[in-house]
Amino acid sequence: MSHLKLVPDTSLSDLKENSPPESPTVDDRYARLRDVLSRETFPLKCTHKLIGINTPAFEKGLQDFETTVAGLVRTQVRASGGNAHLSVTYEFTAANIESMISMLDASAKVPDLKYIL
């Protein structure tokens, strides 16, 4: 997906002005999600799942995540067939858009995380 609008005789400076930032801020990364969430009614109850490599670092990261994000309720933990991966499901009620963004941002910081659903 290109963010550039190519027009005949477009200068390089015009292209740079229309390019996305090189390292997005948290606000930039979640701009589209903020737009979608702006159509929702809060408080918003959601299910949140983290899947990662079954390591002590992942377990510790989950503990830190649960301490950091208020209102998380762990509802299910499942190990893969060979115990290589761990899936942890939470119920979360977001008070507003910012609490949802904070929860997702904290999720992304869990070590050995593979997927967020």
A tleap script that builds the chain and sets N, CA, C and O, in Angstrom:
source leaprc.protein.ff14SB
mol = sequence {
  NMET SER HIE LEU LYS LEU VAL PRO ASP THR
  SER LEU SER ASP LEU LYS GLU ASN SER PRO
  PRO GLU SER PRO THR VAL ASP ASP ARG TYR
  ALA ARG LEU ARG ASP VAL LEU SER ARG GLU
  THR PHE PRO LEU LYS CYS THR HIE LYS LEU
  ILE GLY ILE ASN THR PRO ALA PHE GLU LYS
  GLY LEU GLN ASP PHE GLU THR THR VAL ALA
  GLY LEU VAL ARG THR GLN VAL ARG ALA SER
  GLY GLY ASN ALA HIE LEU SER VAL THR TYR
  GLU PHE THR ALA ALA ASN ILE GLU SER MET
  ILE SER MET LEU ASP ALA SER ALA LYS VAL
  PRO ASP LEU LYS TYR ILE CLEU
}
set mol.1.N position { 0.852 -1.165 0.000 }
set mol.1.CA position { 0.000 0.000 0.000 }
set mol.1.C position { 0.898 1.227 0.000 }
set mol.1.O position { 1.747 1.384 0.877 }
set mol.2.N position { 0.712 2.074 -0.961 }
set mol.2.CA position { 1.538 3.263 -1.072 }
set mol.2.C position { 0.804 4.466 -0.510 }
set mol.2.O position { -0.402 4.628 -0.700 }
set mol.3.N position { 1.553 5.301 0.180 }
set mol.3.CA position { 0.989 6.530 0.722 }
set mol.3.C position { 1.348 7.724 -0.155 }
set mol.3.O position { 1.027 8.865 0.176 }
set mol.4.N position { 2.006 7.459 -1.259 }
set mol.4.CA position { 2.443 8.533 -2.128 }
set mol.4.C position { 1.425 8.757 -3.233 }
set mol.4.O position { 0.870 7.814 -3.797 }
set mol.5.N position { 1.198 10.015 -3.524 }
set mol.5.CA position { 0.337 10.366 -4.650 }
set mol.5.C position { 1.263 10.765 -5.792 }
set mol.5.O position { 1.867 11.837 -5.763 }
set mol.6.N position { 1.372 9.910 -6.784 }
set mol.6.CA position { 2.261 10.203 -7.892 }
set mol.6.C position { 1.479 10.928 -8.979 }
set mol.6.O position { 0.475 10.438 -9.496 }
set mol.7.N position { 1.969 12.089 -9.295 }
set mol.7.CA position { 1.355 12.947 -10.295 }
set mol.7.C position { 2.453 13.326 -11.268 }
set mol.7.O position { 3.588 13.542 -10.843 }
set mol.8.N position { 2.157 13.417 -12.568 }
set mol.8.CA position { 3.216 13.836 -13.497 }
set mol.8.C position { 3.866 15.131 -13.022 }
set mol.8.O position { 3.201 16.036 -12.517 }
set mol.9.N position { 5.177 15.193 -13.197 }
set mol.9.CA position { 5.973 16.371 -12.822 }
set mol.9.C position { 5.974 16.644 -11.321 }
set mol.9.O position { 6.129 17.792 -10.905 }
set mol.10.N position { 5.802 15.606 -10.501 }
set mol.10.CA position { 5.852 15.759 -9.048 }
set mol.10.C position { 7.310 15.832 -8.623 }
set mol.10.O position { 8.128 15.014 -9.043 }
set mol.11.N position { 7.628 16.800 -7.800 }
set mol.11.CA position { 9.009 16.950 -7.343 }
set mol.11.C position { 9.280 16.014 -6.168 }
set mol.11.O position { 8.350 15.519 -5.531 }
set mol.12.N position { 10.548 15.779 -5.889 }
set mol.12.CA position { 10.945 14.921 -4.778 }
set mol.12.C position { 10.465 15.495 -3.454 }
set mol.12.O position { 10.052 14.742 -2.572 }
set mol.13.N position { 10.510 16.804 -3.300 }
set mol.13.CA position { 10.042 17.414 -2.049 }
set mol.13.C position { 8.542 17.192 -1.869 }
set mol.13.O position { 8.083 17.017 -0.740 }
set mol.14.N position { 7.768 17.196 -2.958 }
set mol.14.CA position { 6.336 16.906 -2.862 }
set mol.14.C position { 6.107 15.473 -2.399 }
set mol.14.O position { 5.214 15.209 -1.594 }
set mol.15.N position { 6.919 14.547 -2.909 }
set mol.15.CA position { 6.781 13.147 -2.516 }
set mol.15.C position { 7.081 12.970 -1.035 }
set mol.15.O position { 6.366 12.247 -0.341 }
set mol.16.N position { 8.129 13.620 -0.544 }
set mol.16.CA position { 8.481 13.511 0.873 }
set mol.16.C position { 7.386 14.084 1.759 }
set mol.16.O position { 7.106 13.534 2.824 }
set mol.17.N position { 6.768 15.170 1.341 }
set mol.17.CA position { 5.694 15.770 2.133 }
set mol.17.C position { 4.491 14.855 2.251 }
set mol.17.O position { 3.774 14.916 3.249 }
set mol.18.N position { 4.248 14.002 1.255 }
set mol.18.CA position { 3.095 13.102 1.261 }
set mol.18.C position { 3.425 11.717 1.817 }
set mol.18.O position { 2.552 10.851 1.877 }
set mol.19.N position { 4.673 11.503 2.221 }
set mol.19.CA position { 5.091 10.206 2.748 }
set mol.19.C position { 4.716 10.072 4.210 }
set mol.19.O position { 4.644 11.070 4.928 }
set mol.20.N position { 4.473 8.824 4.668 }
set mol.20.CA position { 4.209 8.622 6.091 }
set mol.20.C position { 5.477 8.863 6.896 }
set mol.20.O position { 6.576 8.788 6.346 }
set mol.21.N position { 5.348 9.153 8.192 }
set mol.21.CA position { 6.546 9.356 9.014 }
set mol.21.C position { 7.383 8.087 9.056 }
set mol.21.O position { 6.856 6.978 8.966 }
set mol.22.N position { 8.704 8.263 9.196 }
set mol.22.CA position { 9.593 7.105 9.176 }
set mol.22.C position { 9.434 6.223 10.408 }
set mol.22.O position { 9.438 4.998 10.285 }
set mol.23.N position { 9.297 6.801 11.569 }
set mol.23.CA position { 9.070 6.009 12.775 }
set mol.23.C position { 7.803 6.560 13.442 }
set mol.23.O position { 7.840 7.601 14.099 }
set mol.24.N position { 6.700 5.858 13.267 }
set mol.24.CA position { 5.427 6.392 13.764 }
set mol.24.C position { 5.383 6.462 15.282 }
set mol.24.O position { 5.942 5.619 15.983 }
set mol.25.N position { 4.707 7.482 15.762 }
set mol.25.CA position { 4.471 7.590 17.194 }
set mol.25.C position { 3.300 6.689 17.543 }
set mol.25.O position { 2.645 6.145 16.654 }
set mol.26.N position { 3.033 6.527 18.837 }
set mol.26.CA position { 1.893 5.715 19.256 }
set mol.26.C position { 0.620 6.269 18.635 }
set mol.26.O position { -0.221 5.506 18.161 }
set mol.27.N position { 0.471 7.583 18.633 }
set mol.27.CA position { -0.718 8.196 18.047 }
set mol.27.C position { -0.849 7.861 16.573 }
set mol.27.O position { -1.950 7.567 16.108 }
set mol.28.N position { 0.262 7.898 15.818 }
set mol.28.CA position { 0.220 7.589 14.397 }
set mol.28.C position { -0.129 6.126 14.157 }
set mol.28.O position { -0.923 5.819 13.267 }
set mol.29.N position { 0.454 5.220 14.938 }
set mol.29.CA position { 0.203 3.789 14.757 }
set mol.29.C position { -1.255 3.440 14.962 }
set mol.29.O position { -1.783 2.545 14.301 }
set mol.30.N position { -1.901 4.135 15.865 }
set mol.30.CA position { -3.273 3.790 16.214 }
set mol.30.C position { -4.310 4.756 15.640 }
set mol.30.O position { -5.466 4.741 16.066 }
set mol.31.N position { -3.917 5.587 14.690 }
set mol.31.CA position { -4.851 6.574 14.127 }
set mol.31.C position { -6.076 5.909 13.502 }
set mol.31.O position { -7.202 6.357 13.720 }
set mol.32.N position { -5.869 4.868 12.745 }
set mol.32.CA position { -7.001 4.185 12.098 }
set mol.32.C position { -7.899 3.522 13.133 }
set mol.32.O position { -9.125 3.572 13.024 }
set mol.33.N position { -7.285 2.899 14.137 }
set mol.33.CA position { -8.063 2.272 15.194 }
set mol.33.C position { -8.861 3.315 15.976 }
set mol.33.O position { -10.018 3.084 16.325 }
set mol.34.N position { -8.242 4.453 16.247 }
set mol.34.CA position { -8.962 5.535 16.932 }
set mol.34.C position { -10.210 5.936 16.150 }
set mol.34.O position { -11.268 6.178 16.729 }
set mol.35.N position { -10.072 6.001 14.834 }
set mol.35.CA position { -11.206 6.358 13.993 }
set mol.35.C position { -12.319 5.314 14.111 }
set mol.35.O position { -13.489 5.668 14.255 }
set mol.36.N position { -11.962 4.048 14.052 }
set mol.36.CA position { -12.959 2.972 14.177 }
set mol.36.C position { -13.606 3.005 15.557 }
set mol.36.O position { -14.826 2.897 15.682 }
set mol.37.N position { -12.783 3.153 16.591 }
set mol.37.CA position { -13.314 3.161 17.959 }
set mol.37.C position { -14.178 4.382 18.252 }
set mol.37.O position { -15.023 4.344 19.147 }
set mol.38.N position { -13.976 5.448 17.515 }
set mol.38.CA position { -14.786 6.652 17.743 }
set mol.38.C position { -16.258 6.399 17.431 }
set mol.38.O position { -17.122 7.179 17.833 }
set mol.39.N position { -16.544 5.326 16.727 }
set mol.39.CA position { -17.931 4.978 16.390 }
set mol.39.C position { -18.555 4.034 17.412 }
set mol.39.O position { -19.739 3.711 17.317 }
set mol.40.N position { -17.772 3.596 18.381 }
set mol.40.CA position { -18.250 2.653 19.403 }
set mol.40.C position { -18.791 3.407 20.618 }
set mol.40.O position { -18.519 4.591 20.816 }
set mol.41.N position { -19.559 2.682 21.415 }
set mol.41.CA position { -20.084 3.229 22.662 }
set mol.41.C position { -19.249 2.684 23.808 }
set mol.41.O position { -19.032 1.477 23.913 }
set mol.42.N position { -18.789 3.571 24.655 }
set mol.42.CA position { -17.965 3.178 25.808 }
set mol.42.C position { -18.766 3.352 27.075 }
set mol.42.O position { -19.608 4.246 27.152 }
set mol.43.N position { -18.522 2.510 28.084 }
set mol.43.CA position { -17.485 1.478 28.171 }
set mol.43.C position { -17.750 0.344 27.172 }
set mol.43.O position { -18.896 0.026 26.855 }
set mol.44.N position { -16.656 -0.255 26.690 }
set mol.44.CA position { -16.706 -1.290 25.661 }
set mol.44.C position { -16.051 -2.553 26.199 }
set mol.44.O position { -14.870 -2.540 26.549 }
set mol.45.N position { -16.808 -3.643 26.268 }
set mol.45.CA position { -16.282 -4.920 26.739 }
set mol.45.C position { -15.736 -5.689 25.545 }
set mol.45.O position { -16.392 -5.800 24.510 }
set mol.46.N position { -14.524 -6.218 25.703 }
set mol.46.CA position { -13.921 -6.970 24.603 }
set mol.46.C position { -13.146 -8.171 25.119 }
set mol.46.O position { -12.777 -8.244 26.291 }
set mol.47.N position { -12.910 -9.101 24.219 }
set mol.47.CA position { -12.067 -10.259 24.491 }
set mol.47.C position { -10.721 -9.986 23.839 }
set mol.47.O position { -10.658 -9.509 22.706 }
set mol.48.N position { -9.658 -10.286 24.549 }
set mol.48.CA position { -8.302 -9.978 24.088 }
set mol.48.C position { -7.445 -11.211 24.294 }
set mol.48.O position { -7.394 -11.755 25.397 }
set mol.49.N position { -6.765 -11.661 23.238 }
set mol.49.CA position { -5.960 -12.876 23.336 }
set mol.49.C position { -4.525 -12.592 22.934 }
set mol.49.O position { -4.265 -11.934 21.927 }
set mol.50.N position { -3.598 -13.094 23.734 }
set mol.50.CA position { -2.169 -13.007 23.446 }
set mol.50.C position { -1.640 -14.425 23.259 }
set mol.50.O position { -1.928 -15.311 24.065 }
set mol.51.N position { -0.876 -14.637 22.209 }
set mol.51.CA position { -0.257 -15.938 21.951 }
set mol.51.C position { 1.240 -15.710 21.840 }
set mol.51.O position { 1.701 -14.848 21.093 }
set mol.52.N position { 1.985 -16.497 22.596 }
set mol.52.CA position { 3.432 -16.329 22.581 }
set mol.52.C position { 4.162 -17.630 22.805 }
set mol.52.O position { 3.558 -18.678 23.032 }
set mol.53.N position { 5.472 -17.538 22.735 }
set mol.53.CA position { 6.330 -18.693 22.990 }
set mol.53.C position { 6.294 -18.979 24.486 }
set mol.53.O position { 6.438 -18.068 25.301 }
set mol.54.N position { 6.104 -20.227 24.839 }
set mol.54.CA position { 5.978 -20.629 26.238 }
set mol.54.C position { 7.350 -20.589 26.917 }
set mol.54.O position { 8.021 -21.612 27.057 }
set mol.55.N position { 7.748 -19.385 27.334 }
set mol.55.CA position { 9.041 -19.171 27.985 }
set mol.55.C position { 8.824 -18.430 29.302 }
set mol.55.O position { 7.771 -17.827 29.506 }
set mol.56.N position { 9.807 -18.470 30.194 }
set mol.56.CA position { 9.702 -17.664 31.417 }
set mol.56.C position { 9.556 -16.167 31.110 }
set mol.56.O position { 8.869 -15.454 31.842 }
set mol.57.N position { 10.190 -15.691 30.046 }
set mol.57.CA position { 10.085 -14.273 29.681 }
set mol.57.C position { 8.652 -13.918 29.283 }
set mol.57.O position { 8.161 -12.844 29.632 }
set mol.58.N position { 7.978 -14.816 28.554 }
set mol.58.CA position { 6.586 -14.569 28.171 }
set mol.58.C position { 5.697 -14.556 29.414 }
set mol.58.O position { 4.849 -13.675 29.558 }
set mol.59.N position { 5.883 -15.524 30.310 }
set mol.59.CA position { 5.098 -15.569 31.555 }
set mol.59.C position { 5.305 -14.296 32.384 }
set mol.59.O position { 4.345 -13.723 32.899 }
set mol.60.N position { 6.550 -13.865 32.507 }
set mol.60.CA position { 6.847 -12.641 33.263 }
set mol.60.C position { 6.225 -11.437 32.565 }
set mol.60.O position { 5.674 -10.555 33.223 }
set mol.61.N position { 6.308 -11.396 31.248 }
set mol.61.CA position { 5.703 -10.312 30.486 }
set mol.61.C position { 4.195 -10.259 30.688 }
set mol.61.O position { 3.621 -9.174 30.778 }
set mol.62.N position { 3.547 -11.421 30.761 }
set mol.62.CA position { 2.109 -11.471 31.022 }
set mol.62.C position { 1.790 -10.917 32.409 }
set mol.62.O position { 0.823 -10.174 32.581 }
set mol.63.N position { 2.608 -11.282 33.397 }
set mol.63.CA position { 2.396 -10.763 34.756 }
set mol.63.C position { 2.526 -9.238 34.771 }
set mol.63.O position { 1.719 -8.546 35.392 }
set mol.64.N position { 3.545 -8.725 34.086 }
set mol.64.CA position { 3.734 -7.274 34.013 }
set mol.64.C position { 2.559 -6.614 33.291 }
set mol.64.O position { 2.081 -5.561 33.713 }
set mol.65.N position { 2.092 -7.235 32.202 }
set mol.65.CA position { 0.954 -6.740 31.443 }
set mol.65.C position { -0.286 -6.659 32.332 }
set mol.65.O position { -1.003 -5.659 32.322 }
set mol.66.N position { -0.530 -7.718 33.096 }
set mol.66.CA position { -1.698 -7.761 33.973 }
set mol.66.C position { -1.615 -6.724 35.089 }
set mol.66.O position { -2.639 -6.203 35.531 }
set mol.67.N position { -0.409 -6.425 35.542 }
set mol.67.CA position { -0.209 -5.410 36.579 }
set mol.67.C position { -0.385 -4.012 36.003 }
set mol.67.O position { -0.931 -3.125 36.659 }
set mol.68.N position { 0.078 -3.824 34.782 }
set mol.68.CA position { 0.041 -2.510 34.135 }
set mol.68.C position { -1.369 -2.099 33.719 }
set mol.68.O position { -1.743 -0.934 33.854 }
set mol.69.N position { -2.147 -3.048 33.215 }
set mol.69.CA position { -3.464 -2.735 32.651 }
set mol.69.C position { -4.552 -3.077 33.669 }
set mol.69.O position { -4.799 -4.246 33.965 }
set mol.70.N position { -5.189 -2.045 34.191 }
set mol.70.CA position { -6.267 -2.253 35.169 }
set mol.70.C position { -7.508 -2.820 34.479 }
set mol.70.O position { -7.844 -2.431 33.360 }
set mol.71.N position { -8.169 -3.728 35.152 }
set mol.71.CA position { -9.439 -4.240 34.652 }
set mol.71.C position { -9.349 -5.487 33.799 }
set mol.71.O position { -10.374 -5.961 33.310 }
set mol.72.N position { -8.158 -6.037 33.600 }
set mol.72.CA position { -8.029 -7.284 32.845 }
set mol.72.C position { -8.484 -8.458 33.695 }
set mol.72.O position { -8.166 -8.534 34.882 }
set mol.73.N position { -9.222 -9.366 33.094 }
set mol.73.CA position { -9.611 -10.598 33.780 }
set mol.73.C position { -9.165 -11.759 32.899 }
set mol.73.O position { -9.653 -11.922 31.780 }
set mol.74.N position { -8.238 -12.563 33.408 }
set mol.74.CA position { -7.755 -13.728 32.663 }
set mol.74.C position { -8.856 -14.785 32.673 }
set mol.74.O position { -9.294 -15.221 33.738 }
set mol.75.N position { -9.304 -15.197 31.479 }
set mol.75.CA position { -10.413 -16.152 31.405 }
set mol.75.C position { -10.006 -17.530 30.915 }
set mol.75.O position { -10.708 -18.508 31.170 }
set mol.76.N position { -8.871 -17.622 30.207 }
set mol.76.CA position { -8.456 -18.923 29.692 }
set mol.76.C position { -6.968 -18.934 29.405 }
set mol.76.O position { -6.398 -17.944 28.947 }
set mol.77.N position { -6.348 -20.077 29.684 }
set mol.77.CA position { -4.947 -20.301 29.333 }
set mol.77.C position { -4.876 -21.670 28.675 }
set mol.77.O position { -5.360 -22.660 29.222 }
set mol.78.N position { -4.267 -21.715 27.490 }
set mol.78.CA position { -4.112 -22.984 26.781 }
set mol.78.C position { -2.711 -23.091 26.232 }
set mol.78.O position { -2.177 -22.143 25.656 }
set mol.79.N position { -2.120 -24.261 26.418 }
set mol.79.CA position { -0.810 -24.543 25.841 }
set mol.79.C position { -1.018 -25.288 24.527 }
set mol.79.O position { -1.992 -26.025 24.367 }
set mol.80.N position { -0.101 -25.090 23.597 }
set mol.80.CA position { -0.170 -25.822 22.331 }
set mol.80.C position { 0.115 -27.297 22.595 }
set mol.80.O position { 0.538 -27.675 23.688 }
set mol.81.N position { -0.120 -28.114 21.588 }
set mol.81.CA position { 0.068 -29.561 21.725 }
set mol.81.C position { 1.429 -29.953 22.291 }
set mol.81.O position { 1.506 -30.825 23.156 }
set mol.82.N position { 2.470 -29.340 21.832 }
set mol.82.CA position { 3.810 -29.649 22.316 }
set mol.82.C position { 4.299 -28.705 23.394 }
set mol.82.O position { 5.481 -28.719 23.736 }
set mol.83.N position { 3.405 -27.876 23.942 }
set mol.83.CA position { 3.734 -26.885 24.967 }
set mol.83.C position { 4.722 -25.820 24.487 }
set mol.83.O position { 5.334 -25.134 25.305 }
set mol.84.N position { 4.880 -25.678 23.184 }
set mol.84.CA position { 5.815 -24.681 22.669 }
set mol.84.C position { 5.247 -23.264 22.759 }
set mol.84.O position { 5.990 -22.294 22.909 }
set mol.85.N position { 3.913 -23.158 22.664 }
set mol.85.CA position { 3.254 -21.849 22.691 }
set mol.85.C position { 2.172 -21.821 23.753 }
set mol.85.O position { 1.649 -22.854 24.171 }
set mol.86.N position { 1.855 -20.613 24.174 }
set mol.86.CA position { 0.828 -20.415 25.196 }
set mol.86.C position { -0.151 -19.362 24.696 }
set mol.86.O position { 0.247 -18.321 24.172 }
set mol.87.N position { -1.437 -19.649 24.866 }
set mol.87.CA position { -2.497 -18.712 24.487 }
set mol.87.C position { -3.211 -18.274 25.764 }
set mol.87.O position { -3.663 -19.109 26.548 }
set mol.88.N position { -3.307 -16.963 25.967 }
set mol.88.CA position { -3.948 -16.431 27.163 }
set mol.88.C position { -5.050 -15.475 26.724 }
set mol.88.O position { -4.810 -14.535 25.966 }
set mol.89.N position { -6.267 -15.730 27.216 }
set mol.89.CA position { -7.421 -14.918 26.846 }
set mol.89.C position { -7.854 -14.083 28.039 }
set mol.89.O position { -7.870 -14.553 29.177 }
set mol.90.N position { -8.206 -12.828 27.753 }
set mol.90.CA position { -8.637 -11.882 28.779 }
set mol.90.C position { -9.977 -11.278 28.384 }
set mol.90.O position { -10.301 -11.183 27.201 }
set mol.91.N position { -10.740 -10.877 29.372 }
set mol.91.CA position { -11.882 -9.996 29.185 }
set mol.91.C position { -11.402 -8.624 29.657 }
set mol.91.O position { -10.711 -8.511 30.669 }
set mol.92.N position { -11.771 -7.605 28.924 }
set mol.92.CA position { -11.333 -6.254 29.254 }
set mol.92.C position { -12.463 -5.290 28.934 }
set mol.92.O position { -13.079 -5.371 27.871 }
set mol.93.N position { -12.725 -4.391 29.845 }
set mol.93.CA position { -13.705 -3.342 29.603 }
set mol.93.C position { -12.962 -2.024 29.498 }
set mol.93.O position { -12.406 -1.518 30.473 }
set mol.94.N position { -12.968 -1.483 28.288 }
set mol.94.CA position { -12.298 -0.205 28.040 }
set mol.94.C position { -13.237 0.929 28.405 }
set mol.94.O position { -14.369 0.982 27.924 }
set mol.95.N position { -12.777 1.829 29.248 }
set mol.95.CA position { -13.583 2.975 29.657 }
set mol.95.C position { -13.720 3.987 28.523 }
set mol.95.O position { -14.732 4.677 28.405 }
set mol.96.N position { -12.668 4.063 27.683 }
set mol.96.CA position { -12.655 5.023 26.585 }
set mol.96.C position { -11.620 4.570 25.554 }
set mol.96.O position { -10.976 3.534 25.719 }
set mol.97.N position { -11.475 5.344 24.512 }
set mol.97.CA position { -10.536 4.994 23.440 }
set mol.97.C position { -9.109 4.904 23.977 }
set mol.97.O position { -8.366 3.993 23.613 }
set mol.98.N position { -8.725 5.840 24.834 }
set mol.98.CA position { -7.350 5.855 25.352 }
set mol.98.C position { -7.029 4.617 26.168 }
set mol.98.O position { -5.908 4.115 26.102 }
set mol.99.N position { -7.993 4.109 26.940 }
set mol.99.CA position { -7.713 2.899 27.724 }
set mol.99.C position { -7.549 1.688 26.803 }
set mol.99.O position { -6.765 0.789 27.104 }
set mol.100.N position { -8.278 1.655 25.688 }
set mol.100.CA position { -8.115 0.572 24.711 }
set mol.100.C position { -6.736 0.652 24.058 }
set mol.100.O position { -6.052 -0.361 23.915 }
set mol.101.N position { -6.333 1.852 23.665 }
set mol.101.CA position { -5.017 2.041 23.041 }
set mol.101.C position { -3.903 1.683 24.024 }
set mol.101.O position { -2.926 1.042 23.637 }
set mol.102.N position { -4.035 2.084 25.275 }
set mol.102.CA position { -3.027 1.767 26.294 }
set mol.102.C position { -2.899 0.266 26.494 }
set mol.102.O position { -1.793 -0.257 26.631 }
set mol.103.N position { -4.043 -0.431 26.509 }
set mol.103.CA position { -4.016 -1.881 26.675 }
set mol.103.C position { -3.322 -2.546 25.487 }
set mol.103.O position { -2.515 -3.455 25.681 }
set mol.104.N position { -3.615 -2.116 24.279 }
set mol.104.CA position { -2.983 -2.700 23.092 }
set mol.104.C position { -1.496 -2.390 23.049 }
set mol.104.O position { -0.695 -3.244 22.667 }
set mol.105.N position { -1.125 -1.189 23.433 }
set mol.105.CA position { 0.280 -0.817 23.454 }
set mol.105.C position { 1.047 -1.643 24.488 }
set mol.105.O position { 2.171 -2.072 24.231 }
set mol.106.N position { 0.444 -1.864 25.648 }
set mol.106.CA position { 1.075 -2.698 26.683 }
set mol.106.C position { 1.190 -4.146 26.208 }
set mol.106.O position { 2.169 -4.824 26.520 }
set mol.107.N position { 0.207 -4.620 25.463 }
set mol.107.CA position { 0.250 -5.985 24.919 }
set mol.107.C position { 1.464 -6.185 24.030 }
set mol.107.O position { 2.144 -7.208 24.107 }
set mol.108.N position { 1.728 -5.201 23.188 }
set mol.108.CA position { 2.819 -5.301 22.224 }
set mol.108.C position { 4.189 -5.360 22.888 }
set mol.108.O position { 5.167 -5.739 22.244 }
set mol.109.N position { 4.279 -4.994 24.155 }
set mol.109.CA position { 5.557 -4.981 24.870 }
set mol.109.C position { 5.877 -6.303 25.565 }
set mol.109.O position { 6.949 -6.443 26.153 }
set mol.110.N position { 4.970 -7.269 25.506 }
set mol.110.CA position { 5.200 -8.570 26.161 }
set mol.110.C position { 6.277 -9.326 25.377 }
set mol.110.O position { 6.132 -9.530 24.172 }
set mol.111.N position { 7.359 -9.744 26.052 }
set mol.111.CA position { 8.429 -10.479 25.357 }
set mol.111.C position { 7.923 -11.824 24.825 }
set mol.111.O position { 7.030 -12.437 25.410 }
set mol.112.N position { 8.495 -12.262 23.733 }
set mol.112.CA position { 8.178 -13.547 23.089 }
set mol.112.C position { 6.732 -13.639 22.607 }
set mol.112.O position { 6.219 -14.736 22.389 }
set mol.113.N position { 6.080 -12.501 22.442 }
set mol.113.CA position { 4.723 -12.447 21.918 }
set mol.113.C position { 4.738 -12.705 20.420 }
set mol.113.O position { 5.563 -12.141 19.701 }
set mol.114.N position { 3.832 -13.552 19.943 }
set mol.114.CA position { 3.734 -13.847 18.525 }
set mol.114.C position { 2.503 -13.236 17.873 }
set mol.114.O position { 2.589 -12.722 16.758 }
set mol.115.N position { 1.344 -13.284 18.558 }
set mol.115.CA position { 0.104 -12.796 17.982 }
set mol.115.C position { -0.753 -12.087 19.039 }
set mol.115.O position { -0.755 -12.450 20.216 }
set mol.116.N position { -1.472 -11.074 18.579 }
set mol.116.CA position { -2.500 -10.414 19.390 }
set mol.116.C position { -3.798 -10.571 18.624 }
set mol.116.O position { -3.892 -10.183 17.460 }
set mol.117.N position { -4.785 -11.135 19.271 }
set mol.117.CA position { -6.095 -11.316 18.632 }
set mol.117.C position { -7.140 -10.551 19.414 }
set mol.117.O position { -8.316 -10.566 19.051 }
savepdb mol mol.pdb
quit
